[in-house]
Amino acid sequence: MATAFIIPIILAAAAGLGGYLLYRYVIYDAMCKSSVNRILSSYDINKTPAQIIREFHEIIRGEKISEQKVRTLEKMYRQTDPDQFLEMYDALRERHTDN
């Protein structure tokens, strides 16, 4: 008799956990990525977030970073602070106008 209650609870918990993980690691990241791309295109910026990060670190900070580090930084900025891309782009643009 107890299994009649336990099995549906376990199935519902598994479905809920699966849905949460799908949202957290796939859907949320896709929404953040489209939001950042929409913001960049609204300001007529034709560079990708990865290009902005790479150029910022090479030109402003003077350090070359690996592709893995670029992907990690892109995901972190995309999910936590999407305005960081605009700030980096502005710093690059100011550096180009100063030269």
Distance bins in CASP14 RR format, pairs under 12 A and 6 or more apart:
PFRMAT RR
TARGET T0000
AUTHOR 0000-0000-0000
RMODE 2
METHOD distances of the structure
MODEL  1
1 7 0 0 0 0 0 1 0 0 0 0 0
2 8 0 0 0 0 0 1 0 0 0 0 0
2 9 0 0 0 0 0 1 0 0 0 0 0
3 9 0 0 0 0 0 1 0 0 0 0 0
3 10 0 0 0 0 1 0 0 0 0 0 0
3 11 0 0 0 0 0 1 0 0 0 0 0
4 10 0 0 0 0 0 1 0 0 0 0 0
5 11 0 0 0 0 0 1 0 0 0 0 0
5 12 0 0 0 0 0 1 0 0 0 0 0
6 12 0 0 0 0 0 1 0 0 0 0 0
6 13 0 0 0 0 0 1 0 0 0 0 0
7 13 0 0 0 0 0 1 0 0 0 0 0
7 14 0 0 0 0 0 1 0 0 0 0 0
8 14 0 0 0 0 0 1 0 0 0 0 0
8 15 0 0 0 0 0 1 0 0 0 0 0
9 15 0 0 0 0 0 1 0 0 0 0 0
9 16 0 0 0 0 0 1 0 0 0 0 0
10 16 0 0 0 0 0 1 0 0 0 0 0
10 17 0 0 0 0 0 1 0 0 0 0 0
11 17 0 0 0 0 0 1 0 0 0 0 0
11 18 0 0 0 0 0 1 0 0 0 0 0
12 18 0 0 0 0 0 1 0 0 0 0 0
12 19 0 0 0 0 0 1 0 0 0 0 0
13 19 0 0 0 0 0 1 0 0 0 0 0
13 20 0 0 0 0 0 1 0 0 0 0 0
14 20 0 0 0 0 0 1 0 0 0 0 0
14 21 0 0 0 0 0 1 0 0 0 0 0
15 21 0 0 0 0 0 1 0 0 0 0 0
15 22 0 0 0 0 0 1 0 0 0 0 0
16 22 0 0 0 0 1 0 0 0 0 0 0
16 23 0 0 0 0 1 0 0 0 0 0 0
16 24 0 0 0 0 0 1 0 0 0 0 0
17 23 0 0 0 0 0 1 0 0 0 0 0
17 24 0 0 0 0 0 1 0 0 0 0 0
18 24 0 0 0 0 1 0 0 0 0 0 0
18 25 0 0 0 0 0 1 0 0 0 0 0
18 26 0 0 0 0 0 1 0 0 0 0 0
18 27 0 0 0 0 0 1 0 0 0 0 0
19 25 0 0 0 0 0 1 0 0 0 0 0
19 26 0 0 0 0 1 0 0 0 0 0 0
19 27 0 0 0 0 1 0 0 0 0 0 0
19 28 0 0 0 0 0 1 0 0 0 0 0
20 26 0 0 0 0 0 1 0 0 0 0 0
20 27 0 0 0 0 0 1 0 0 0 0 0
20 28 0 0 0 0 0 1 0 0 0 0 0
21 27 0 0 0 0 0 1 0 0 0 0 0
21 28 0 0 0 0 0 1 0 0 0 0 0
22 28 0 0 0 0 1 0 0 0 0 0 0
22 29 0 0 0 0 0 1 0 0 0 0 0
22 30 0 0 0 0 0 1 0 0 0 0 0
23 29 0 0 0 0 1 0 0 0 0 0 0
23 30 0 0 0 0 0 1 0 0 0 0 0
23 31 0 0 0 0 1 0 0 0 0 0 0
24 30 0 0 0 0 0 1 0 0 0 0 0
24 31 0 0 0 0 0 1 0 0 0 0 0
24 32 0 0 0 0 0 1 0 0 0 0 0
24 79 0 0 0 0 0 1 0 0 0 0 0
25 32 0 0 0 0 0 1 0 0 0 0 0
25 75 0 0 0 0 0 1 0 0 0 0 0
25 79 0 0 0 0 0 1 0 0 0 0 0
26 32 0 0 0 0 0 1 0 0 0 0 0
26 33 0 0 0 0 0 1 0 0 0 0 0
27 33 0 0 0 0 0 1 0 0 0 0 0
27 34 0 0 0 0 0 1 0 0 0 0 0
28 34 0 0 0 0 0 1 0 0 0 0 0
28 35 0 0 0 0 0 1 0 0 0 0 0
28 75 0 0 0 0 0 1 0 0 0 0 0
28 78 0 0 0 0 0 1 0 0 0 0 0
28 79 1 0 0 1 0 0 0 0 0 0 0
28 80 0 0 0 0 0 1 0 0 0 0 0
29 35 0 0 0 0 0 1 0 0 0 0 0
29 36 0 0 0 0 0 1 0 0 0 0 0
29 71 0 0 0 0 0 1 0 0 0 0 0
29 74 0 0 0 0 0 1 0 0 0 0 0
29 75 1 0 0 1 0 0 0 0 0 0 0
29 76 0 0 0 0 0 1 0 0 0 0 0
29 78 1 0 0 1 0 0 0 0 0 0 0
29 79 1 0 0 1 0 0 0 0 0 0 0
29 80 0 0 0 0 0 1 0 0 0 0 0
30 36 0 0 0 0 0 1 0 0 0 0 0
30 37 0 0 0 0 0 1 0 0 0 0 0
30 75 0 0 0 0 0 1 0 0 0 0 0
30 78 0 0 0 0 0 1 0 0 0 0 0
30 79 0 0 0 0 0 1 0 0 0 0 0
31 37 0 0 0 0 0 1 0 0 0 0 0
31 38 0 0 0 0 0 1 0 0 0 0 0
31 78 0 0 0 0 1 0 0 0 0 0 0
31 79 0 0 0 0 1 0 0 0 0 0 0
31 82 0 0 0 0 0 1 0 0 0 0 0
32 38 0 0 0 0 0 1 0 0 0 0 0
32 39 0 0 0 0 0 1 0 0 0 0 0
32 49 0 0 0 0 0 1 0 0 0 0 0
32 74 0 0 0 0 0 1 0 0 0 0 0
32 75 0 0 0 0 1 0 0 0 0 0 0
32 76 0 0 0 0 0 1 0 0 0 0 0
32 77 0 0 0 0 1 0 0 0 0 0 0
32 78 1 0 1 0 0 0 0 0 0 0 0
32 79 1 0 1 0 0 0 0 0 0 0 0
32 80 0 0 0 0 1 0 0 0 0 0 0
32 81 0 0 0 0 0 1 0 0 0 0 0
32 82 1 0 0 1 0 0 0 0 0 0 0
32 85 0 0 0 0 0 1 0 0 0 0 0
33 39 0 0 0 0 0 1 0 0 0 0 0
33 40 0 0 0 0 0 1 0 0 0 0 0
33 48 0 0 0 0 0 1 0 0 0 0 0
33 49 0 0 0 0 1 0 0 0 0 0 0
33 50 0 0 0 0 0 1 0 0 0 0 0
33 71 0 0 0 0 0 1 0 0 0 0 0
33 74 0 0 0 0 1 0 0 0 0 0 0
33 75 0 0 0 0 1 0 0 0 0 0 0
33 77 0 0 0 0 0 1 0 0 0 0 0
33 78 1 0 0 1 0 0 0 0 0 0 0
33 79 0 0 0 0 1 0 0 0 0 0 0
33 82 0 0 0 0 1 0 0 0 0 0 0
33 85 0 0 0 0 0 1 0 0 0 0 0
34 40 0 0 0 0 0 1 0 0 0 0 0
34 41 0 0 0 0 0 1 0 0 0 0 0
34 49 0 0 0 0 0 1 0 0 0 0 0
34 78 0 0 0 0 0 1 0 0 0 0 0
34 82 0 0 0 0 0 1 0 0 0 0 0
35 41 0 0 0 0 0 1 0 0 0 0 0
35 42 0 0 0 0 0 1 0 0 0 0 0
35 49 0 0 0 0 0 1 0 0 0 0 0
35 77 0 0 0 0 0 1 0 0 0 0 0
35 78 0 0 0 0 1 0 0 0 0 0 0
35 79 0 0 0 0 0 1 0 0 0 0 0
35 82 1 0 0 1 0 0 0 0 0 0 0
35 83 0 0 0 0 0 1 0 0 0 0 0
35 85 0 0 0 0 0 1 0 0 0 0 0
36 42 0 0 0 0 0 1 0 0 0 0 0
36 43 0 0 0 0 0 1 0 0 0 0 0
36 45 0 0 0 0 0 1 0 0 0 0 0
36 47 0 0 0 0 0 1 0 0 0 0 0
36 48 0 0 0 0 1 0 0 0 0 0 0
36 49 1 0 1 0 0 0 0 0 0 0 0
36 50 0 0 0 0 0 1 0 0 0 0 0
36 52 0 0 0 0 1 0 0 0 0 0 0
36 53 0 0 0 0 0 1 0 0 0 0 0
36 74 0 0 0 0 1 0 0 0 0 0 0
36 75 0 0 0 0 0 1 0 0 0 0 0
36 76 0 0 0 0 0 1 0 0 0 0 0
36 77 0 0 0 0 1 0 0 0 0 0 0
36 78 1 0 1 0 0 0 0 0 0 0 0
36 79 0 0 0 0 1 0 0 0 0 0 0
36 80 0 0 0 0 0 1 0 0 0 0 0
36 81 0 0 0 0 0 1 0 0 0 0 0
36 82 1 0 1 0 0 0 0 0 0 0 0
36 83 0 0 0 0 1 0 0 0 0 0 0
36 84 0 0 0 0 1 0 0 0 0 0 0
36 85 1 0 0 1 0 0 0 0 0 0 0
36 86 0 0 0 0 1 0 0 0 0 0 0
36 88 0 0 0 0 0 1 0 0 0 0 0
36 89 0 0 0 0 0 1 0 0 0 0 0
37 43 0 0 0 0 0 1 0 0 0 0 0
37 45 0 0 0 0 1 0 0 0 0 0 0
37 46 0 0 0 0 0 1 0 0 0 0 0
37 47 0 0 0 0 0 1 0 0 0 0 0
37 48 0 0 0 0 1 0 0 0 0 0 0
37 49 1 0 0 1 0 0 0 0 0 0 0
37 50 0 0 0 0 0 1 0 0 0 0 0
37 52 0 0 0 0 0 1 0 0 0 0 0
37 74 0 0 0 0 0 1 0 0 0 0 0
37 78 0 0 0 0 1 0 0 0 0 0 0
37 82 0 0 0 0 0 1 0 0 0 0 0
37 85 0 0 0 0 1 0 0 0 0 0 0
38 45 0 0 0 0 0 1 0 0 0 0 0
38 49 0 0 0 0 0 1 0 0 0 0 0
38 82 0 0 0 0 1 0 0 0 0 0 0
38 85 0 0 0 0 0 1 0 0 0 0 0
39 45 0 0 0 0 1 0 0 0 0 0 0
39 49 0 0 0 0 1 0 0 0 0 0 0
39 52 0 0 0 0 0 1 0 0 0 0 0
39 77 0 0 0 0 0 1 0 0 0 0 0
39 78 0 0 0 0 0 1 0 0 0 0 0
39 81 0 0 0 0 0 1 0 0 0 0 0
39 82 1 0 0 1 0 0 0 0 0 0 0
39 83 0 0 0 0 1 0 0 0 0 0 0
39 84 0 0 0 0 0 1 0 0 0 0 0
39 85 1 0 0 1 0 0 0 0 0 0 0
39 86 1 0 0 1 0 0 0 0 0 0 0
39 87 0 0 0 0 0 1 0 0 0 0 0
39 89 0 0 0 0 0 1 0 0 0 0 0
40 46 0 0 0 0 1 0 0 0 0 0 0
40 47 1 0 0 1 0 0 0 0 0 0 0
40 48 0 0 0 0 1 0 0 0 0 0 0
40 49 1 0 0 1 0 0 0 0 0 0 0
40 50 0 0 0 0 0 1 0 0 0 0 0
40 51 0 0 0 0 0 1 0 0 0 0 0
40 52 0 0 0 0 1 0 0 0 0 0 0
40 78 0 0 0 0 0 1 0 0 0 0 0
40 82 0 0 0 0 1 0 0 0 0 0 0
40 83 0 0 0 0 0 1 0 0 0 0 0
40 84 0 0 0 0 0 1 0 0 0 0 0
40 85 1 0 0 1 0 0 0 0 0 0 0
40 86 1 0 0 1 0 0 0 0 0 0 0
40 88 0 0 0 0 0 1 0 0 0 0 0
40 89 1 0 0 1 0 0 0 0 0 0 0
41 47 0 0 0 0 0 1 0 0 0 0 0
41 48 0 0 0 0 0 1 0 0 0 0 0
41 49 0 0 0 0 0 1 0 0 0 0 0
41 85 0 0 0 0 0 1 0 0 0 0 0
42 86 0 0 0 0 0 1 0 0 0 0 0
43 52 0 0 0 0 0 1 0 0 0 0 0
43 83 0 0 0 0 0 1 0 0 0 0 0
43 85 0 0 0 0 1 0 0 0 0 0 0
43 86 1 0 0 1 0 0 0 0 0 0 0
43 89 0 0 0 0 1 0 0 0 0 0 0
43 90 0 0 0 0 1 0 0 0 0 0 0
43 93 0 0 0 0 0 1 0 0 0 0 0
44 89 0 0 0 0 0 1 0 0 0 0 0
44 93 0 0 0 0 0 1 0 0 0 0 0
45 51 0 0 0 0 1 0 0 0 0 0 0
45 52 1 0 0 1 0 0 0 0 0 0 0
45 55 0 0 0 0 0 1 0 0 0 0 0
45 85 0 0 0 0 1 0 0 0 0 0 0
45 86 0 0 0 0 1 0 0 0 0 0 0
45 88 0 0 0 0 0 1 0 0 0 0 0
45 89 1 0 1 0 0 0 0 0 0 0 0
45 90 0 0 0 0 0 1 0 0 0 0 0
45 92 0 0 0 0 0 1 0 0 0 0 0
45 93 0 0 0 0 1 0 0 0 0 0 0
46 52 0 0 0 0 0 1 0 0 0 0 0
46 89 0 0 0 0 0 1 0 0 0 0 0
47 53 0 0 0 0 1 0 0 0 0 0 0
47 54 0 0 0 0 1 0 0 0 0 0 0
47 55 1 0 0 1 0 0 0 0 0 0 0
47 56 0 0 0 0 0 1 0 0 0 0 0
47 85 0 0 0 0 1 0 0 0 0 0 0
47 86 0 0 0 0 0 1 0 0 0 0 0
47 88 0 0 0 0 1 0 0 0 0 0 0
47 89 1 0 0 1 0 0 0 0 0 0 0
47 92 0 0 0 0 1 0 0 0 0 0 0
47 93 0 0 0 0 0 1 0 0 0 0 0
48 54 0 0 0 0 1 0 0 0 0 0 0
48 55 0 0 0 0 0 1 0 0 0 0 0
48 70 0 0 0 0 0 1 0 0 0 0 0
48 71 0 0 0 0 0 1 0 0 0 0 0
48 74 0 0 0 0 1 0 0 0 0 0 0
48 78 0 0 0 0 0 1 0 0 0 0 0
48 85 0 0 0 0 1 0 0 0 0 0 0
48 89 0 0 0 0 0 1 0 0 0 0 0
49 55 0 0 0 0 0 1 0 0 0 0 0
49 56 0 0 0 0 0 1 0 0 0 0 0
49 70 0 0 0 0 1 0 0 0 0 0 0
49 71 0 0 0 0 0 1 0 0 0 0 0
49 73 0 0 0 0 1 0 0 0 0 0 0
49 74 1 0 1 0 0 0 0 0 0 0 0
49 75 0 0 0 0 1 0 0 0 0 0 0
49 76 0 0 0 0 0 1 0 0 0 0 0
49 77 1 0 0 1 0 0 0 0 0 0 0
49 78 1 0 0 1 0 0 0 0 0 0 0
49 79 0 0 0 0 0 1 0 0 0 0 0
49 81 0 0 0 0 0 1 0 0 0 0 0
49 82 0 0 0 0 1 0 0 0 0 0 0
49 83 0 0 0 0 0 1 0 0 0 0 0
49 84 0 0 0 0 1 0 0 0 0 0 0
49 85 1 0 1 0 0 0 0 0 0 0 0
49 86 0 0 0 0 0 1 0 0 0 0 0
49 88 0 0 0 0 1 0 0 0 0 0 0
49 89 0 0 0 0 1 0 0 0 0 0 0
50 56 0 0 0 0 0 1 0 0 0 0 0
50 57 0 0 0 0 0 1 0 0 0 0 0
50 65 0 0 0 0 0 1 0 0 0 0 0
50 66 0 0 0 0 0 1 0 0 0 0 0
50 67 0 0 0 0 1 0 0 0 0 0 0
50 68 0 0 0 0 0 1 0 0 0 0 0
50 69 0 0 0 0 0 1 0 0 0 0 0
50 70 1 0 1 0 0 0 0 0 0 0 0
50 71 1 0 0 1 0 0 0 0 0 0 0
50 72 0 0 0 0 0 1 0 0 0 0 0
50 73 0 0 0 0 1 0 0 0 0 0 0
50 74 1 0 1 0 0 0 0 0 0 0 0
50 75 0 0 0 0 0 1 0 0 0 0 0
50 77 0 0 0 0 0 1 0 0 0 0 0
50 78 0 0 0 0 0 1 0 0 0 0 0
50 85 0 0 0 0 0 1 0 0 0 0 0
50 88 0 0 0 0 0 1 0 0 0 0 0
51 57 0 0 0 0 0 1 0 0 0 0 0
51 58 0 0 0 0 0 1 0 0 0 0 0
51 59 0 0 0 0 0 1 0 0 0 0 0
51 67 0 0 0 0 0 1 0 0 0 0 0
51 70 0 0 0 0 1 0 0 0 0 0 0
51 74 0 0 0 0 1 0 0 0 0 0 0
51 85 0 0 0 0 0 1 0 0 0 0 0
51 88 0 0 0 0 0 1 0 0 0 0 0
51 89 0 0 0 0 1 0 0 0 0 0 0
51 92 0 0 0 0 1 0 0 0 0 0 0
52 58 0 0 0 0 0 1 0 0 0 0 0
52 59 0 0 0 0 0 1 0 0 0 0 0
52 60 0 0 0 0 0 1 0 0 0 0 0
52 70 0 0 0 0 1 0 0 0 0 0 0
52 73 0 0 0 0 0 1 0 0 0 0 0
52 74 0 0 0 0 1 0 0 0 0 0 0
52 77 0 0 0 0 1 0 0 0 0 0 0
52 78 0 0 0 0 0 1 0 0 0 0 0
52 82 0 0 0 0 0 1 0 0 0 0 0
52 84 0 0 0 0 1 0 0 0 0 0 0
52 85 1 0 1 0 0 0 0 0 0 0 0
52 86 0 0 0 0 1 0 0 0 0 0 0
52 87 0 0 0 0 1 0 0 0 0 0 0
52 88 1 0 1 0 0 0 0 0 0 0 0
52 89 1 0 1 0 0 0 0 0 0 0 0
52 90 0 0 0 0 0 1 0 0 0 0 0
52 91 0 0 0 0 1 0 0 0 0 0 0
52 92 1 0 0 1 0 0 0 0 0 0 0
52 93 0 0 0 0 0 1 0 0 0 0 0
53 59 0 0 0 0 0 1 0 0 0 0 0
53 60 0 0 0 0 0 1 0 0 0 0 0
53 61 0 0 0 0 0 1 0 0 0 0 0
53 63 0 0 0 0 0 1 0 0 0 0 0
53 64 0 0 0 0 0 1 0 0 0 0 0
53 65 1 0 0 1 0 0 0 0 0 0 0
53 66 0 0 0 0 0 1 0 0 0 0 0
53 67 0 0 0 0 0 1 0 0 0 0 0
53 69 0 0 0 0 1 0 0 0 0 0 0
53 70 1 0 1 0 0 0 0 0 0 0 0
53 71 0 0 0 0 1 0 0 0 0 0 0
53 72 0 0 0 0 1 0 0 0 0 0 0
53 73 1 0 1 0 0 0 0 0 0 0 0
53 74 1 0 1 0 0 0 0 0 0 0 0
53 75 0 0 0 0 0 1 0 0 0 0 0
53 76 0 0 0 0 0 1 0 0 0 0 0
53 77 1 0 0 1 0 0 0 0 0 0 0
53 78 0 0 0 0 0 1 0 0 0 0 0
53 84 0 0 0 0 1 0 0 0 0 0 0
53 85 1 0 0 1 0 0 0 0 0 0 0
53 87 0 0 0 0 0 1 0 0 0 0 0
53 88 1 0 0 1 0 0 0 0 0 0 0
53 89 0 0 0 0 0 1 0 0 0 0 0
53 91 0 0 0 0 0 1 0 0 0 0 0
53 92 0 0 0 0 0 1 0 0 0 0 0
54 60 0 0 0 0 0 1 0 0 0 0 0
54 61 0 0 0 0 0 1 0 0 0 0 0
54 62 0 0 0 0 0 1 0 0 0 0 0
54 63 0 0 0 0 0 1 0 0 0 0 0
54 64 0 0 0 0 1 0 0 0 0 0 0
54 65 1 0 0 1 0 0 0 0 0 0 0
54 66 0 0 0 0 0 1 0 0 0 0 0
54 67 0 0 0 0 1 0 0 0 0 0 0
54 69 0 0 0 0 1 0 0 0 0 0 0
54 70 1 0 1 0 0 0 0 0 0 0 0
54 71 0 0 0 0 0 1 0 0 0 0 0
54 73 0 0 0 0 1 0 0 0 0 0 0
54 74 0 0 0 0 1 0 0 0 0 0 0
54 88 0 0 0 0 0 1 0 0 0 0 0
54 92 0 0 0 0 0 1 0 0 0 0 0
55 61 0 0 0 0 0 1 0 0 0 0 0
55 62 0 0 0 0 0 1 0 0 0 0 0
55 63 0 0 0 0 0 1 0 0 0 0 0
55 64 0 0 0 0 0 1 0 0 0 0 0
55 65 0 0 0 0 0 1 0 0 0 0 0
55 70 0 0 0 0 0 1 0 0 0 0 0
55 85 0 0 0 0 0 1 0 0 0 0 0
55 88 0 0 0 0 1 0 0 0 0 0 0
55 89 0 0 0 0 1 0 0 0 0 0 0
55 91 0 0 0 0 1 0 0 0 0 0 0
55 92 1 0 1 0 0 0 0 0 0 0 0
55 93 0 0 0 0 0 1 0 0 0 0 0
55 95 0 0 0 0 1 0 0 0 0 0 0
55 96 0 0 0 0 1 0 0 0 0 0 0
56 62 0 0 0 0 1 0 0 0 0 0 0
56 63 0 0 0 0 0 1 0 0 0 0 0
56 64 0 0 0 0 0 1 0 0 0 0 0
56 65 0 0 0 0 1 0 0 0 0 0 0
56 70 0 0 0 0 0 1 0 0 0 0 0
56 73 0 0 0 0 1 0 0 0 0 0 0
56 74 0 0 0 0 0 1 0 0 0 0 0
56 77 0 0 0 0 0 1 0 0 0 0 0
56 84 0 0 0 0 1 0 0 0 0 0 0
56 85 0 0 0 0 1 0 0 0 0 0 0
56 86 0 0 0 0 0 1 0 0 0 0 0
56 87 0 0 0 0 1 0 0 0 0 0 0
56 88 1 0 1 0 0 0 0 0 0 0 0
56 89 0 0 0 0 1 0 0 0 0 0 0
56 90 0 0 0 0 0 1 0 0 0 0 0
56 91 1 0 0 1 0 0 0 0 0 0 0
56 92 1 0 1 0 0 0 0 0 0 0 0
56 93 0 0 0 0 0 1 0 0 0 0 0
56 94 0 0 0 0 0 1 0 0 0 0 0
56 95 0 0 0 0 1 0 0 0 0 0 0
57 63 1 0 1 0 0 0 0 0 0 0 0
57 64 1 0 0 1 0 0 0 0 0 0 0
57 65 1 0 1 0 0 0 0 0 0 0 0
57 66 0 0 0 0 0 1 0 0 0 0 0
57 67 0 0 0 0 0 1 0 0 0 0 0
57 69 0 0 0 0 1 0 0 0 0 0 0
57 70 0 0 0 0 1 0 0 0 0 0 0
57 73 0 0 0 0 1 0 0 0 0 0 0
57 74 0 0 0 0 0 1 0 0 0 0 0
57 88 0 0 0 0 1 0 0 0 0 0 0
57 91 0 0 0 0 0 1 0 0 0 0 0
57 92 0 0 0 0 0 1 0 0 0 0 0
58 64 1 0 1 0 0 0 0 0 0 0 0
58 65 0 0 0 0 1 0 0 0 0 0 0
58 70 0 0 0 0 0 1 0 0 0 0 0
58 88 0 0 0 0 0 1 0 0 0 0 0
58 92 0 0 0 0 1 0 0 0 0 0 0
58 95 0 0 0 0 0 1 0 0 0 0 0
59 88 0 0 0 0 0 1 0 0 0 0 0
59 89 0 0 0 0 0 1 0 0 0 0 0
59 91 0 0 0 0 1 0 0 0 0 0 0
59 92 1 0 0 1 0 0 0 0 0 0 0
59 93 0 0 0 0 0 1 0 0 0 0 0
59 94 0 0 0 0 0 1 0 0 0 0 0
59 95 1 0 1 0 0 0 0 0 0 0 0
59 96 0 0 0 0 1 0 0 0 0 0 0
59 98 0 0 0 0 0 1 0 0 0 0 0
59 99 0 0 0 0 0 1 0 0 0 0 0
60 87 0 0 0 0 0 1 0 0 0 0 0
60 88 1 0 0 1 0 0 0 0 0 0 0
60 89 0 0 0 0 0 1 0 0 0 0 0
60 90 0 0 0 0 0 1 0 0 0 0 0
60 91 1 0 1 0 0 0 0 0 0 0 0
60 92 1 0 0 1 0 0 0 0 0 0 0
60 93 0 0 0 0 0 1 0 0 0 0 0
60 94 0 0 0 0 1 0 0 0 0 0 0
60 95 1 0 0 1 0 0 0 0 0 0 0
60 96 0 0 0 0 0 1 0 0 0 0 0
60 98 0 0 0 0 0 1 0 0 0 0 0
61 73 0 0 0 0 0 1 0 0 0 0 0
61 88 0 0 0 0 0 1 0 0 0 0 0
61 91 0 0 0 0 1 0 0 0 0 0 0
61 92 0 0 0 0 0 1 0 0 0 0 0
61 95 0 0 0 0 0 1 0 0 0 0 0
62 95 0 0 0 0 0 1 0 0 0 0 0
63 69 0 0 0 0 1 0 0 0 0 0 0
63 70 0 0 0 0 0 1 0 0 0 0 0
64 70 0 0 0 0 0 1 0 0 0 0 0
65 71 0 0 0 0 0 1 0 0 0 0 0
65 72 0 0 0 0 1 0 0 0 0 0 0
65 73 1 0 0 1 0 0 0 0 0 0 0
65 74 0 0 0 0 0 1 0 0 0 0 0
66 72 0 0 0 0 1 0 0 0 0 0 0
66 73 0 0 0 0 0 1 0 0 0 0 0
67 73 0 0 0 0 0 1 0 0 0 0 0
67 74 0 0 0 0 0 1 0 0 0 0 0
68 74 0 0 0 0 0 1 0 0 0 0 0
68 75 0 0 0 0 0 1 0 0 0 0 0
69 75 0 0 0 0 0 1 0 0 0 0 0
69 76 0 0 0 0 0 1 0 0 0 0 0
70 76 0 0 0 0 0 1 0 0 0 0 0
70 77 0 0 0 0 0 1 0 0 0 0 0
70 78 0 0 0 0 0 1 0 0 0 0 0
71 77 0 0 0 0 0 1 0 0 0 0 0
71 78 0 0 0 0 0 1 0 0 0 0 0
72 78 0 0 0 0 0 1 0 0 0 0 0
72 79 0 0 0 0 0 1 0 0 0 0 0
73 79 0 0 0 0 0 1 0 0 0 0 0
73 80 0 0 0 0 0 1 0 0 0 0 0
73 81 0 0 0 0 0 1 0 0 0 0 0
73 84 0 0 0 0 1 0 0 0 0 0 0
73 85 0 0 0 0 0 1 0 0 0 0 0
73 88 0 0 0 0 1 0 0 0 0 0 0
74 80 0 0 0 0 0 1 0 0 0 0 0
74 81 0 0 0 0 0 1 0 0 0 0 0
74 82 0 0 0 0 0 1 0 0 0 0 0
74 84 0 0 0 0 0 1 0 0 0 0 0
74 85 0 0 0 0 1 0 0 0 0 0 0
74 88 0 0 0 0 0 1 0 0 0 0 0
75 81 0 0 0 0 0 1 0 0 0 0 0
75 82 0 0 0 0 0 1 0 0 0 0 0
76 82 0 0 0 0 0 1 0 0 0 0 0
76 84 0 0 0 0 1 0 0 0 0 0 0
76 85 0 0 0 0 0 1 0 0 0 0 0
77 83 0 0 0 0 1 0 0 0 0 0 0
77 84 1 0 1 0 0 0 0 0 0 0 0
77 85 1 0 0 1 0 0 0 0 0 0 0
77 86 0 0 0 0 0 1 0 0 0 0 0
77 87 0 0 0 0 1 0 0 0 0 0 0
77 88 0 0 0 0 1 0 0 0 0 0 0
77 89 0 0 0 0 0 1 0 0 0 0 0
78 84 0 0 0 0 1 0 0 0 0 0 0
78 85 0 0 0 0 1 0 0 0 0 0 0
81 87 0 0 0 0 1 0 0 0 0 0 0
81 88 0 0 0 0 0 1 0 0 0 0 0
82 88 0 0 0 0 0 1 0 0 0 0 0
83 89 0 0 0 0 0 1 0 0 0 0 0
83 90 0 0 0 0 0 1 0 0 0 0 0
84 90 0 0 0 0 0 1 0 0 0 0 0
84 91 0 0 0 0 0 1 0 0 0 0 0
85 91 0 0 0 0 0 1 0 0 0 0 0
85 92 0 0 0 0 0 1 0 0 0 0 0
86 92 0 0 0 0 0 1 0 0 0 0 0
86 93 0 0 0 0 0 1 0 0 0 0 0
87 93 0 0 0 0 0 1 0 0 0 0 0
87 94 0 0 0 0 0 1 0 0 0 0 0
88 94 0 0 0 0 0 1 0 0 0 0 0
88 95 0 0 0 0 0 1 0 0 0 0 0
89 95 0 0 0 0 0 1 0 0 0 0 0
89 96 0 0 0 0 0 1 0 0 0 0 0
90 96 0 0 0 0 0 1 0 0 0 0 0
90 97 0 0 0 0 0 1 0 0 0 0 0
91 97 0 0 0 0 0 1 0 0 0 0 0
91 98 0 0 0 0 0 1 0 0 0 0 0
92 98 0 0 0 0 0 1 0 0 0 0 0
92 99 0 0 0 0 0 1 0 0 0 0 0
93 99 0 0 0 0 0 1 0 0 0 0 0
END
